[in-house]
Amino acid sequence: MTRIDATSAPERAVTEVPPDSGTALSHGLKQRHLSMIALGGVIGAGLFVGSGAGIAAAGPGIVLAYAVSGLLVMLVMRMLGEMAAANPASGSFSVHAEKAIGPWAGFTAGWVFWIELCVAIAVEALGAAAIMVQWFPATSSWMWVLLFMALFCGMNLAAVGNFGEFEFWFATLKVAAIGIFLVLGILAICGLLPGTSAPGASNLTGQGGFLPNGTDGLVAGLLASVFAYGGLETVTIAAAESEHPVKGVAKAVRTAMWRIALFYVGSMLVVVTLIPWTDKSILGGPYVAVLEHLDIPAAGQIMNVIVLIALLSAMNANIYGASRMAHSLVERGEGPRFLGKVTGGVPRRTVVASSAFGFVAVLLSYKWPDTVFKWLLYMTGAAVLVVWAFIAVTQLMMRHRLEREQPERLVVRMWWFPVLTVVALLGILFILGLMLREKDTAVQLYATAALTVALALVGYVRQRLAAARRS
């Protein structure tokens, strides 16, 4: 893939359509909103519950798996922050890919991301409904799904400041929960918590050692940890609607990275130090298992509340992210024009369209759970890695152009460019290769690849037709 200079056809194609400057959208997000969106956006139910499967596969080596995937995430976030600070846009990496690689790339990356978020909305709504049915057995899950979908669709139809405020408090609660967990865990590890004794390294080195299942277990843990980090892109989408986009995204990216690493890697270290990785209760949720081990009253219900908050937060953020990405694509001529209207600074039609797609996915889960809905999940199984690959390639190409034409826009710089960008891209390709080792993840990879290729072909045909019309 060769670098495109400033006068090439793809670049002209971008500038001849309405630019994705975000001027039609409001700027109601504050710096505190951005900071917490950056921090809370990657703290989801995948960490609170899904990490149990990773621990069961990798044992104490899950700490290494999260550290490695966390480094990759930090590199991707830094690349994304560099591009977003240089050119804040509601379409984020889709806009950057369109300018650097060509319209087909922006089209593909944008719609892959949109579909990924809409399917995630459905999964989160179903997960939240399941918790509510546990608490209220006389109710049905569809009632809660309908309530949550209507609530967060309505939330996103209002001013963007409302989304920011809700996400701020959601993220604050999640961060506080992990913070308290880490404090309790460290006290217990040191033997300072009443009724506990310091476990030392017995759980880290016993039960088969640090890597009890060898490299195969580490690979399984690595795959589980990578997908737990999904959601980091939302902050660069939200930056376009903040009071000070450039300053806001730069600060949010810088402050969020080390905290994310601390929360993920730190909490995994606490879990595998305090209780044996072979403990079956970990599969039900490692956080609950630790709290019950420490005899914290009502530990299960406390974590159910936290998981519910994480799911609702993700729903809120994904409806927002999907609607803004769809709006950006429509604004650039890459989607249905009728969805492009902005009212009161909010792209309400894309909010409704994104919520509707998510709700249809929920209905498919009820009607065809093992066929249509299952394949929807498969198609988005590796979508986050596809998006990260686009981000890496785009940043590799855009950085040279920015240094040559607009060096003053490089407020945030990728470390050791281009070495670490190439390392990140190779890491992404390596993880995609690892997915081929397991039957379930291989099917997901093939399905996601089929979706990506189909969108790329549509985008390329559209690009050629647009070029033919101009000539």
C-alpha positions as CSV (number, residue, x, y, z in Angstrom):
1,M,0.0,0.0,0.0
2,T,1.7,3.2,-1.1
3,R,1.3,6.6,0.5
4,I,-1.0,9.0,-1.3
5,D,0.2,12.6,-1.8
6,A,-1.8,15.6,-1.2
7,T,-2.9,16.0,-4.9
8,S,-4.0,12.4,-5.4
9,A,-7.5,11.4,-6.5
10,P,-8.6,10.0,-3.1
11,E,-7.7,13.2,-1.3
12,R,-9.5,15.3,-3.9
13,A,-12.5,13.0,-3.5
14,V,-12.6,13.8,0.2
15,T,-12.4,17.6,-0.2
16,E,-15.1,17.7,-2.8
17,V,-17.8,16.3,-0.5
18,P,-19.0,18.2,2.5
19,P,-16.2,18.0,5.0
20,D,-16.7,16.2,8.3
21,S,-15.8,19.2,10.4
22,G,-18.5,18.6,12.9
23,T,-19.8,22.2,12.6
24,A,-23.4,21.1,12.4
25,L,-23.1,19.3,15.7
26,S,-23.1,21.0,19.1
27,H,-20.1,21.4,21.3
28,G,-21.7,20.6,24.6
29,L,-19.2,18.1,26.1
30,K,-16.9,19.4,28.8
31,Q,-13.3,18.3,29.5
32,R,-14.5,16.3,32.5
33,H,-16.9,14.4,30.3
34,L,-14.1,13.6,27.8
35,S,-11.7,12.5,30.5
36,M,-14.3,10.0,32.0
37,I,-15.5,8.8,28.6
38,A,-11.9,8.0,27.8
39,L,-11.4,6.2,31.1
40,G,-14.8,4.5,31.4
41,G,-15.2,3.6,27.8
42,V,-13.1,0.5,28.0
43,I,-14.3,-0.6,31.4
44,G,-17.2,-2.8,30.6
45,A,-18.8,-6.1,31.5
46,G,-16.0,-7.9,29.6
47,L,-13.7,-7.0,32.4
48,F,-16.0,-7.6,35.3
49,V,-17.4,-10.9,34.1
50,G,-15.7,-12.0,30.8
51,S,-12.2,-11.9,32.3
52,G,-13.0,-15.1,34.3
53,A,-12.7,-17.2,31.1
54,G,-9.3,-15.7,30.4
55,I,-8.1,-16.6,33.9
56,A,-9.4,-20.1,33.6
57,A,-7.4,-20.5,30.3
58,A,-4.2,-18.7,31.2
59,G,-4.0,-19.1,35.0
60,P,-1.8,-16.4,36.6
61,G,-0.4,-15.7,33.2
62,I,-3.5,-13.7,32.5
63,V,-1.6,-10.8,34.1
64,L,1.0,-11.1,31.3
65,A,-1.8,-11.4,28.7
66,Y,-3.5,-8.2,29.9
67,A,-0.1,-6.4,30.1
68,V,0.7,-7.3,26.5
69,S,-2.7,-6.4,25.1
70,G,-2.7,-3.3,27.3
71,L,0.5,-2.1,25.6
72,L,-1.1,-2.7,22.2
73,V,-4.2,-0.7,23.3
74,M,-2.0,2.1,24.5
75,L,-0.3,2.3,21.1
76,V,-3.6,2.3,19.3
77,M,-5.0,5.0,21.6
78,R,-1.9,7.1,21.1
79,M,-2.2,6.9,17.3
80,L,-5.8,7.7,17.4
81,G,-5.1,10.6,19.8
82,E,-2.5,12.0,17.4
83,M,-4.9,12.0,14.5
84,A,-7.9,13.2,16.5
85,A,-6.0,16.1,18.0
86,A,-4.7,17.1,14.5
87,N,-8.2,16.9,13.0
88,P,-11.1,16.4,15.4
89,A,-14.0,14.9,13.5
90,S,-17.2,13.1,14.5
91,G,-16.2,10.3,12.2
92,S,-12.8,9.9,13.8
93,F,-10.7,7.2,12.2
94,S,-13.1,6.8,9.3
95,V,-12.5,10.4,8.3
96,H,-8.7,10.0,8.7
97,A,-8.7,6.7,6.7
98,E,-10.7,8.4,3.9
99,K,-8.1,11.1,3.6
100,A,-5.1,9.0,3.9
101,I,-6.0,5.8,2.0
102,G,-9.1,6.6,0.0
103,P,-12.9,6.9,0.3
104,W,-13.3,3.1,0.1
105,A,-11.3,2.8,3.4
106,G,-13.3,5.4,5.2
107,F,-16.5,3.8,4.0
108,T,-15.3,0.3,5.1
109,A,-13.9,1.3,8.5
110,G,-16.9,3.5,9.3
111,W,-19.6,0.9,8.5
112,V,-17.7,-2.0,10.1
113,F,-17.6,0.1,13.3
114,W,-21.2,1.1,13.1
115,I,-22.4,-2.5,12.7
116,E,-20.1,-3.6,15.5
117,L,-21.6,-1.0,17.9
118,C,-25.2,-1.7,16.9
119,V,-24.7,-5.4,17.6
120,A,-23.0,-4.5,20.9
121,I,-26.0,-2.4,21.8
122,A,-28.2,-5.5,21.5
123,V,-25.9,-7.7,23.5
124,E,-25.7,-5.2,26.3
125,A,-29.5,-4.7,26.4
126,L,-29.9,-8.5,26.7
127,G,-27.3,-8.7,29.4
128,A,-28.8,-5.8,31.4
129,A,-32.3,-7.4,31.0
130,A,-31.0,-10.7,32.3
131,I,-29.8,-9.0,35.5
132,M,-33.2,-7.3,36.0
133,V,-35.1,-10.5,35.5
134,Q,-32.9,-12.1,38.3
135,W,-34.0,-9.3,40.6
136,F,-37.6,-9.3,39.4
137,P,-38.5,-12.9,38.4
138,A,-42.1,-12.0,37.6
139,T,-41.0,-9.8,34.7
140,S,-39.9,-10.7,31.2
141,S,-36.6,-9.8,29.6
142,W,-38.2,-8.1,26.6
143,M,-39.8,-5.5,28.9
144,W,-36.5,-4.4,30.2
145,V,-34.9,-4.4,26.8
146,L,-37.6,-2.2,25.5
147,L,-37.3,0.1,28.5
148,F,-33.5,0.4,28.2
149,M,-33.5,0.9,24.5
150,A,-36.2,3.6,24.8
151,L,-34.4,5.3,27.7
152,F,-31.0,5.6,26.0
153,C,-32.3,6.4,22.6
154,G,-34.3,9.2,24.2
155,M,-31.1,10.3,26.1
156,N,-29.2,10.5,22.9
157,L,-32.0,12.4,21.1
158,A,-31.6,15.2,23.7
159,A,-28.6,17.6,23.9
160,V,-25.2,15.9,23.8
161,G,-24.4,17.4,27.2
162,N,-27.0,15.0,28.6
163,F,-25.1,12.0,27.1
164,G,-21.9,13.4,28.5
165,E,-23.3,13.9,32.0
166,F,-24.8,10.4,32.2
167,E,-21.6,8.8,30.9
168,F,-19.6,10.9,33.3
169,W,-21.4,9.4,36.3
170,F,-21.6,5.9,34.8
171,A,-17.8,6.0,34.3
172,T,-17.2,7.5,37.7
173,L,-19.1,4.7,39.4
174,K,-17.2,2.0,37.4
175,V,-13.8,3.6,38.2
176,A,-14.8,4.0,41.9
177,A,-15.8,0.3,42.0
178,I,-12.4,-0.8,40.5
179,G,-10.6,1.6,42.8
180,I,-12.2,0.2,45.9
181,F,-11.6,-3.3,44.7
182,L,-7.9,-2.6,44.2
183,V,-7.6,-1.0,47.6
184,L,-9.3,-4.0,49.3
185,G,-7.2,-6.4,47.3
186,I,-3.9,-4.7,48.2
187,L,-4.8,-4.6,51.8
188,A,-5.7,-8.3,51.7
189,I,-2.5,-9.2,49.9
190,C,-0.5,-7.4,52.5
191,G,-2.5,-9.2,55.3
192,L,-3.8,-5.8,56.6
193,L,-7.5,-6.6,56.0
194,P,-9.2,-8.0,59.2
195,G,-9.7,-11.7,58.9
196,T,-7.2,-12.2,56.1
197,S,-3.6,-13.4,56.0
198,A,-1.0,-12.5,53.3
199,P,-1.1,-15.3,50.6
200,G,2.4,-14.5,49.3
201,A,3.1,-16.0,45.9
202,S,1.5,-19.4,46.6
203,N,-1.4,-18.8,44.1
204,L,0.9,-17.3,41.5
205,T,3.4,-20.2,41.5
206,G,1.3,-23.1,42.8
207,Q,-1.4,-25.0,40.9
208,G,0.9,-25.6,37.9
209,G,3.0,-22.5,38.0
210,F,2.6,-19.0,36.4
211,L,1.7,-20.5,33.0
212,P,0.0,-23.7,33.9
213,N,-1.4,-24.3,30.4
214,G,1.7,-23.1,28.6
215,T,1.6,-20.9,25.6
216,D,-1.8,-22.2,24.4
217,G,-3.3,-20.9,27.6
218,L,-1.5,-17.6,27.3
219,V,-2.8,-17.2,23.7
220,A,-6.4,-17.9,24.9
221,G,-6.0,-15.3,27.7
222,L,-4.5,-12.8,25.2
223,L,-7.5,-13.1,22.9
224,A,-9.9,-12.7,25.8
225,S,-8.0,-9.7,27.1
226,V,-7.8,-7.9,23.7
227,F,-11.6,-7.9,23.2
228,A,-12.1,-6.7,26.8
229,Y,-10.4,-3.4,25.8
230,G,-12.9,-2.5,23.0
231,G,-14.5,1.0,23.3
232,L,-11.5,3.2,23.3
233,E,-12.5,4.9,20.0
234,T,-15.5,6.7,21.5
235,V,-13.5,9.4,23.1
236,T,-12.1,10.6,19.8
237,I,-15.6,10.7,18.3
238,A,-16.8,12.6,21.3
239,A,-13.9,15.1,21.0
240,A,-15.5,16.7,18.0
241,E,-18.4,17.8,20.2
242,S,-16.4,19.1,23.1
243,E,-15.7,22.7,24.0
244,H,-12.0,22.5,23.1
245,P,-11.6,19.5,20.8
246,V,-7.8,19.6,20.3
247,K,-6.9,20.3,23.9
248,G,-9.7,18.0,25.2
249,V,-8.7,14.9,23.2
250,A,-5.0,15.4,23.9
251,K,-5.5,15.6,27.6
252,A,-8.0,12.7,27.7
253,V,-5.7,10.4,25.8
254,R,-2.7,11.2,27.9
255,T,-4.4,10.8,31.2
256,A,-6.4,7.7,30.4
257,M,-3.7,5.3,29.1
258,W,-1.8,4.6,32.3
259,R,-5.0,4.4,34.3
260,I,-6.5,1.8,32.0
261,A,-3.3,-0.3,32.4
262,L,-3.5,0.1,36.1
263,F,-7.1,-0.9,36.4
264,Y,-6.9,-3.9,34.0
265,V,-3.5,-5.4,34.8
266,G,-3.7,-4.4,38.5
267,S,-7.1,-6.0,39.1
268,M,-6.1,-9.2,37.3
269,L,-3.0,-9.4,39.5
270,V,-5.1,-8.9,42.6
271,V,-7.5,-11.7,41.6
272,V,-4.8,-14.4,40.8
273,T,-2.8,-13.5,43.9
274,L,-5.7,-13.8,46.3
275,I,-7.4,-16.9,45.1
276,P,-6.2,-20.0,43.1
277,W,-6.9,-19.7,39.3
278,T,-8.5,-23.1,39.5
279,D,-11.3,-21.9,41.7
280,K,-14.5,-22.6,39.8
281,S,-16.1,-19.4,41.2
282,I,-13.9,-17.3,39.0
283,L,-15.9,-18.3,35.9
284,G,-18.9,-16.7,37.4
285,G,-17.0,-13.4,37.8
286,P,-13.5,-12.9,39.2
287,Y,-14.5,-9.8,41.1
288,V,-17.4,-11.5,42.9
289,A,-15.1,-14.5,43.7
290,V,-12.5,-12.2,45.3
291,L,-15.1,-10.2,47.3
292,E,-16.7,-13.4,48.6
293,H,-13.3,-14.8,49.5
294,L,-12.8,-11.6,51.5
295,D,-16.2,-12.1,53.2
296,I,-17.6,-8.8,51.8
297,P,-21.3,-8.8,52.6
298,A,-23.6,-9.1,49.6
299,A,-20.6,-9.3,47.2
300,G,-22.6,-10.9,44.4
301,Q,-25.4,-8.3,44.5
302,I,-22.8,-5.5,44.7
303,M,-21.1,-6.7,41.5
304,N,-24.5,-7.3,39.8
305,V,-25.1,-3.6,40.3
306,I,-21.7,-2.7,39.0
307,V,-22.1,-5.0,35.9
308,L,-25.5,-3.5,35.3
309,I,-24.0,0.0,35.4
310,A,-21.3,-1.1,33.0
311,L,-23.8,-2.6,30.6
312,L,-26.0,0.5,30.6
313,S,-23.0,2.7,30.2
314,A,-21.9,0.7,27.2
315,M,-25.3,1.0,25.7
316,N,-25.4,4.7,26.2
317,A,-21.9,5.2,24.7
318,N,-22.5,2.8,21.8
319,I,-25.7,4.5,20.7
320,Y,-23.8,7.8,20.8
321,G,-20.8,6.4,18.9
322,A,-22.9,4.6,16.3
323,S,-25.1,7.7,15.6
324,R,-22.1,10.0,15.2
325,M,-20.2,7.6,12.9
326,A,-23.4,7.2,10.8
327,H,-23.9,10.9,10.7
328,S,-20.3,11.4,9.6
329,L,-20.6,8.8,6.8
330,V,-23.9,10.4,5.6
331,E,-22.3,13.9,5.7
332,R,-19.5,12.6,3.5
333,G,-21.9,11.1,1.0
334,E,-21.2,7.5,2.2
335,G,-24.8,6.8,3.5
336,P,-28.5,7.5,2.9
337,R,-28.9,11.3,2.6
338,F,-32.2,11.4,4.5
339,L,-30.4,10.5,7.7
340,G,-28.2,13.5,7.5
341,K,-30.5,16.1,9.1
342,V,-29.2,17.6,12.4
343,T,-31.7,19.1,14.8
344,G,-30.7,21.1,17.9
345,G,-27.1,20.1,17.3
346,V,-28.0,16.4,17.5
347,P,-28.2,13.9,14.5
348,R,-31.5,12.5,15.7
349,R,-32.2,10.5,12.6
350,T,-29.0,8.5,12.9
351,V,-29.6,8.1,16.7
352,V,-33.0,6.5,15.9
353,A,-31.5,4.4,13.0
354,S,-28.7,3.1,15.2
355,S,-31.1,2.3,18.1
356,A,-33.5,0.6,15.7
357,F,-30.8,-1.6,14.2
358,G,-29.8,-2.6,17.8
359,F,-33.4,-3.4,18.6
360,V,-33.9,-5.5,15.5
361,A,-30.8,-7.4,16.5
362,V,-32.5,-8.0,19.9
363,L,-35.6,-9.4,18.1
364,L,-33.4,-11.6,16.0
365,S,-31.8,-13.0,19.3
366,Y,-35.3,-14.0,20.4
367,K,-36.5,-15.4,17.0
368,W,-33.3,-17.0,15.7
369,P,-30.8,-17.1,18.6
370,D,-28.6,-19.9,17.1
371,T,-28.7,-18.8,13.4
372,V,-29.1,-15.2,12.3
373,F,-28.2,-13.5,15.7
374,K,-25.2,-15.9,16.1
375,W,-23.9,-14.9,12.7
376,L,-24.3,-11.2,13.6
377,L,-22.1,-11.8,16.6
378,Y,-19.6,-13.7,14.4
379,M,-19.5,-10.9,11.9
380,T,-18.4,-8.4,14.6
381,G,-16.2,-10.9,16.5
382,A,-13.0,-9.4,15.1
383,A,-14.3,-6.0,14.1
384,V,-12.3,-4.2,16.8
385,L,-9.1,-5.6,15.3
386,V,-10.1,-4.5,11.8
387,V,-10.8,-1.0,13.1
388,W,-7.4,-0.9,14.9
389,A,-5.6,-2.1,11.7
390,F,-7.2,0.8,9.8
391,I,-6.1,3.2,12.5
392,A,-2.5,1.9,12.4
393,V,-2.2,2.1,8.6
394,T,-3.9,5.5,8.5
395,Q,-1.6,7.0,11.1
396,L,1.4,5.6,9.4
397,M,0.4,7.4,6.2
398,M,-1.0,10.6,7.7
399,R,1.9,11.4,10.0
400,H,4.3,12.0,7.0
401,R,1.8,14.3,5.5
402,L,1.2,16.3,8.7
403,E,4.9,16.7,9.3
404,R,5.3,18.0,5.7
405,E,2.2,20.2,5.4
406,Q,0.9,21.0,8.9
407,P,3.5,20.2,11.6
408,E,1.8,22.6,14.0
409,R,-1.2,20.3,14.2
410,L,0.9,17.5,15.8
411,V,-0.2,18.3,19.4
412,V,-0.1,14.7,20.3
413,R,2.7,12.6,18.8
414,M,3.0,8.9,18.4
415,W,6.0,7.6,20.4
416,W,9.1,6.5,18.4
417,F,7.3,6.9,15.0
418,P,7.3,4.9,12.8
419,V,8.8,2.0,14.8
420,L,6.0,1.6,17.3
421,T,3.2,2.1,14.7
422,V,4.7,-0.8,12.7
423,V,5.0,-2.8,15.9
424,A,1.3,-2.2,16.7
425,L,0.2,-3.1,13.2
426,L,2.3,-6.4,13.4
427,G,0.8,-7.0,16.8
428,I,-2.8,-6.7,15.4
429,L,-1.9,-9.0,12.5
430,F,-0.4,-11.5,15.0
431,I,-3.5,-11.6,17.1
432,L,-5.7,-12.0,13.9
433,G,-3.4,-15.0,13.1
434,L,-3.9,-16.4,16.6
435,M,-7.6,-16.4,16.0
436,L,-7.1,-19.0,13.4
437,R,-5.8,-21.5,16.0
438,E,-9.2,-21.9,17.7
439,K,-12.4,-23.1,15.9
440,D,-14.7,-20.6,17.5
441,T,-12.5,-17.6,16.9
442,A,-11.6,-18.8,13.4
443,V,-15.2,-18.7,12.5
444,Q,-15.5,-15.2,13.9
445,L,-12.5,-14.1,11.9
446,Y,-13.8,-15.5,8.6
447,A,-17.2,-13.9,9.2
448,T,-15.7,-10.5,10.0
449,A,-13.4,-10.8,7.0
450,A,-16.4,-11.5,4.8
451,L,-18.2,-8.5,6.1
452,T,-15.1,-6.3,5.7
453,V,-14.4,-7.5,2.1
454,A,-18.0,-6.9,1.2
455,L,-18.0,-3.4,2.5
456,A,-14.6,-2.7,0.9
457,L,-15.9,-3.8,-2.5
458,V,-19.0,-1.6,-2.2
459,G,-16.8,1.3,-1.1
460,Y,-14.4,0.8,-4.0
461,V,-17.2,0.6,-6.5
462,R,-18.7,3.8,-5.1
463,Q,-15.3,5.5,-5.3
464,R,-14.8,4.5,-8.9
465,L,-18.3,5.6,-9.9
466,A,-17.8,9.0,-8.1
467,A,-14.5,9.4,-10.0
468,A,-16.2,8.6,-13.3
469,R,-18.9,11.2,-12.7
470,R,-16.3,13.8,-12.0
471,S,-14.3,13.0,-15.2
